[in-house]
Amino acid sequence: MLISEIILDDKIIDKIVSDCIKKYDSVNEISFNNLVEVSQKIDIYHNYGIIYFLLLDGELKYIGKSRGRYFRQRMKSHFFDASKGTSSKYDFISKSKGKTTLKFLKIKPESLRNLIEEILISKFDIKNGWNYKKFKQ
């Protein structure tokens, strides 16, 4: 039986992560007060993946991913959906007295967002963050 494997070179992964971290440091922060502002401040990015970072008082709390075309709806769910859904961070955000902000990176190809999100979560090693389900194993 022939078994094939594909192993990405660590240098390729390190380059991707390094580029993402550099861009993370330079992207603008966006804040929202209501649903209307979400629609005004976030575009729909067809054919892009999105890696996004939620911050509370400037401290990174969550790293997530979205397809570009669903990004606006994903942020509405995170910031304003009071349901018990797995994607909603409403409980965390509503209990906070601090300023909640967002940073995001556009990723191409879109499917690369999955790999990058997992690598960045482990790289940033967020203490007391909201990615708790990702760390339970």
GIWO-V596767 format. One record per residue. N is the residue number from 0. RES is the residue in one letter. PHI is phi in whole degrees, -180 to 180 (none if undefined). BURIAL is I if it has 9 or more other ideal C-beta (glycine too) atoms within 8 Angstrom, else O. D_LAST is the distance of its C-alpha to the last C-alpha in whole Angstrom. Layout:
n:N res:RES phi:PHI burial:BURIAL d_last:D_LAST
n:N res:RES phi:PHI burial:BURIAL d_last:D_LAST
This chain:
n:0 res:M phi:none burial:O d_last:32
n:1 res:L phi:-93 burial:O d_last:31
n:2 res:I phi:-112 burial:O d_last:28
n:3 res:S phi:-107 burial:O d_last:27
n:4 res:E phi:-141 burial:O d_last:25
n:5 res:I phi:-121 burial:O d_last:25
n:6 res:I phi:-123 burial:O d_last:23
n:7 res:L phi:-73 burial:O d_last:24
n:8 res:D phi:-63 burial:O d_last:26
n:9 res:D phi:-57 burial:O d_last:24
n:10 res:K phi:-65 burial:O d_last:27
n:11 res:I phi:-66 burial:O d_last:27
n:12 res:I phi:-63 burial:I d_last:23
n:13 res:D phi:-60 burial:O d_last:24
n:14 res:K phi:-66 burial:O d_last:27
n:15 res:I phi:-61 burial:I d_last:25
n:16 res:V phi:-63 burial:I d_last:23
n:17 res:S phi:-60 burial:O d_last:26
n:18 res:D phi:-62 burial:O d_last:28
n:19 res:C phi:-64 burial:I d_last:26
n:20 res:I phi:-66 burial:I d_last:26
n:21 res:K phi:-61 burial:O d_last:29
n:22 res:K phi:-69 burial:I d_last:30
n:23 res:Y phi:-57 burial:I d_last:27
n:24 res:D phi:-66 burial:O d_last:30
n:25 res:S phi:-107 burial:O d_last:33
n:26 res:V phi:-77 burial:I d_last:32
n:27 res:N phi:-74 burial:O d_last:33
n:28 res:E phi:-92 burial:O d_last:32
n:29 res:I phi:-121 burial:I d_last:32
n:30 res:S phi:-123 burial:O d_last:32
n:31 res:F phi:-130 burial:I d_last:33
n:32 res:N phi:-113 burial:O d_last:35
n:33 res:N phi:-159 burial:O d_last:35
n:34 res:L phi:-63 burial:O d_last:35
n:35 res:V phi:-61 burial:O d_last:38
n:36 res:E phi:-65 burial:I d_last:37
n:37 res:V phi:-59 burial:I d_last:33
n:38 res:S phi:-65 burial:I d_last:36
n:39 res:Q phi:-77 burial:O d_last:38
n:40 res:K phi:-97 burial:O d_last:36
n:41 res:I phi:-117 burial:I d_last:33
n:42 res:D phi:-90 burial:O d_last:35
n:43 res:I phi:-99 burial:O d_last:33
n:44 res:Y phi:-114 burial:I d_last:32
n:45 res:H phi:-65 burial:O d_last:33
n:46 res:N phi:67 burial:O d_last:32
n:47 res:Y phi:-122 burial:I d_last:29
n:48 res:G phi:-95 burial:I d_last:26
n:49 res:I phi:-126 burial:I d_last:25
n:50 res:I phi:-111 burial:I d_last:22
n:51 res:Y phi:-127 burial:I d_last:23
n:52 res:F phi:-129 burial:I d_last:22
n:53 res:L phi:-99 burial:I d_last:23
n:54 res:L phi:-121 burial:I d_last:25
n:55 res:L phi:-122 burial:I d_last:26
n:56 res:D phi:50 burial:O d_last:29
n:57 res:G phi:81 burial:O d_last:28
n:58 res:E phi:-98 burial:O d_last:25
n:59 res:L phi:-65 burial:I d_last:22
n:60 res:K phi:-117 burial:I d_last:20
n:61 res:Y phi:-155 burial:I d_last:18
n:62 res:I phi:-119 burial:I d_last:18
n:63 res:G phi:-138 burial:I d_last:18
n:64 res:K phi:-138 burial:I d_last:20
n:65 res:S phi:-159 burial:I d_last:22
n:66 res:R phi:-73 burial:I d_last:25
n:67 res:G phi:-57 burial:I d_last:28
n:68 res:R phi:-70 burial:O d_last:30
n:69 res:Y phi:-108 burial:O d_last:28
n:70 res:F phi:-61 burial:I d_last:27
n:71 res:R phi:-59 burial:I d_last:30
n:72 res:Q phi:-65 burial:O d_last:29
n:73 res:R phi:-61 burial:I d_last:25
n:74 res:M phi:-70 burial:I d_last:26
n:75 res:K phi:-60 burial:I d_last:29
n:76 res:S phi:-65 burial:I d_last:26
n:77 res:H phi:-63 burial:I d_last:24
n:78 res:F phi:-88 burial:I d_last:27
n:79 res:F phi:-133 burial:I d_last:29
n:80 res:D phi:-90 burial:I d_last:27
n:81 res:A phi:-88 burial:O d_last:27
n:82 res:S phi:-72 burial:O d_last:25
n:83 res:K phi:-88 burial:O d_last:22
n:84 res:G phi:-58 burial:O d_last:20
n:85 res:T phi:-66 burial:O d_last:17
n:86 res:S phi:-87 burial:I d_last:19
n:87 res:S phi:-81 burial:I d_last:21
n:88 res:K phi:-107 burial:I d_last:21
n:89 res:Y phi:-55 burial:I d_last:24
n:90 res:D phi:-59 burial:O d_last:23
n:91 res:F phi:-63 burial:I d_last:22
n:92 res:I phi:-69 burial:I d_last:25
n:93 res:S phi:-68 burial:O d_last:28
n:94 res:K phi:-80 burial:O d_last:27
n:95 res:S phi:-79 burial:O d_last:28
n:96 res:K phi:-96 burial:O d_last:31
n:97 res:G phi:-88 burial:O d_last:31
n:98 res:K phi:-86 burial:O d_last:31
n:99 res:T phi:-100 burial:I d_last:28
n:100 res:T phi:-133 burial:I d_last:29
n:101 res:L phi:-131 burial:I d_last:27
n:102 res:K phi:-126 burial:I d_last:27
n:103 res:F phi:-151 burial:I d_last:27
n:104 res:L phi:-121 burial:I d_last:27
n:105 res:K phi:-89 burial:I d_last:29
n:106 res:I phi:-123 burial:I d_last:27
n:107 res:K phi:-133 burial:O d_last:29
n:108 res:P phi:-71 burial:O d_last:28
n:109 res:E phi:-55 burial:I d_last:26
n:110 res:S phi:-67 burial:O d_last:23
n:111 res:L phi:-67 burial:I d_last:23
n:112 res:R phi:-58 burial:I d_last:21
n:113 res:N phi:-64 burial:I d_last:18
n:114 res:L phi:-65 burial:O d_last:17
n:115 res:I phi:-63 burial:I d_last:19
n:116 res:E phi:-58 burial:I d_last:17
n:117 res:E phi:-62 burial:I d_last:14
n:118 res:I phi:-66 burial:I d_last:16
n:119 res:L phi:-67 burial:I d_last:17
n:120 res:I phi:-59 burial:I d_last:14
n:121 res:S phi:-73 burial:O d_last:13
n:122 res:K phi:-68 burial:O d_last:17
n:123 res:F phi:-75 burial:O d_last:18
n:124 res:D phi:44 burial:O d_last:15
n:125 res:I phi:-70 burial:I d_last:16
n:126 res:K phi:-85 burial:O d_last:17
n:127 res:N phi:54 burial:O d_last:17
n:128 res:G phi:-90 burial:I d_last:16
n:129 res:W phi:-105 burial:O d_last:15
n:130 res:N phi:-87 burial:I d_last:12
n:131 res:Y phi:-56 burial:O d_last:10
n:132 res:K phi:-68 burial:O d_last:8
n:133 res:K phi:-70 burial:O d_last:8
n:134 res:F phi:-92 burial:O d_last:6
n:135 res:K phi:-75 burial:O d_last:4
n:136 res:Q phi:-140 burial:O d_last:0
